[in-house]
Amino acid sequence: MLLAIDIGNTSIHFGVFAKDKLKGEWRITTTPHKTSDEYGMTIKEFLRIGRLDARKIEGAVLCSVVPILTPAFSEAAMKYFHCKPLVVSFETKTGLKILYDPPRDVGSDRIANAVAAHHRYGEAVIIVDFGTATTFDILSQKGEYVGGIITPGLMISAEALFARAAKLSEVELTRPKTLIGQDTVSSVQSGLIFGYTAMVDGMVERIRQEMGGRFRVVATGGLANIIVPQSKTIEETRPFLTLEGLNLLYQKNKDVIN
């Protein structure tokens, strides 16, 4: 079995694959100052609860946008699962042509998303990843990573609003009944949910206009379920896209892991 780990700024998403089948997946809060032992034991406990035998882990792969945690998870993989992990970077063999300048600036999670989307669809794709930041990644039909867009995530936008507006209190991030709010809570909810959805749909349309041609639009990330139901442009949600990409990257590179 393969242990795949996606280390994000807000949460860490990890799962176990048996061949190409995802047998289980979990999310935990990102805590930069935890040790490799704490993370290693946490993962083992989740596997135990999921009735997966940690002794059957034969490989590990990870992507990380939190550099301070990369060594901790590498050490945890070696100590608790007895395998050196593949740490995804721009130098990892992907099968894609990365046109970003410089290539090293592409986040490893975005690389994993792109590899999974190209493998699954084999056509031009816009990937919208709803995480701490909301990112748009553009793939050509030829398998070129054309580039992308980075915007503040939905939670960041909400937190900034509540922090800077003294008379506004935090609200639940759910769709209000009407676009035009009848009270402060529904007004804020409308601005966050419908306003953010309009930004996403508007960006997708601008990408299509600039690039030309037909693009499939796919969403992923922990906050996708809040925005996707309101969107007119997102066609499909793949909640495990990053993990799927990590699995594919491991298969492409396992022969070169020292």
Secondary structure, DSSP 8 states (H G I E B T S, - for coil): -EEEEEE-SSEEEEEEEETTEEEEEEEEE--TT--HHHHHHHHHHHHHHTT--GGG--EEEEEES-GGGHHHHHHHHHHHH----EE--TTS--SSEE--SSGGGS-HHHHHHHHHHHHHH-S-EEEEEESSEEEEEEE-TTSEEEEEEEEE-HHHHHHHHHHH-TT---------SSSS-SSHHHHHHHHHHHHHHHHHHHHHHHHHHHH-S--EEEEESTTHHHHGGG-SS--EE-TTHHHHHHHHHHHHHGGG--
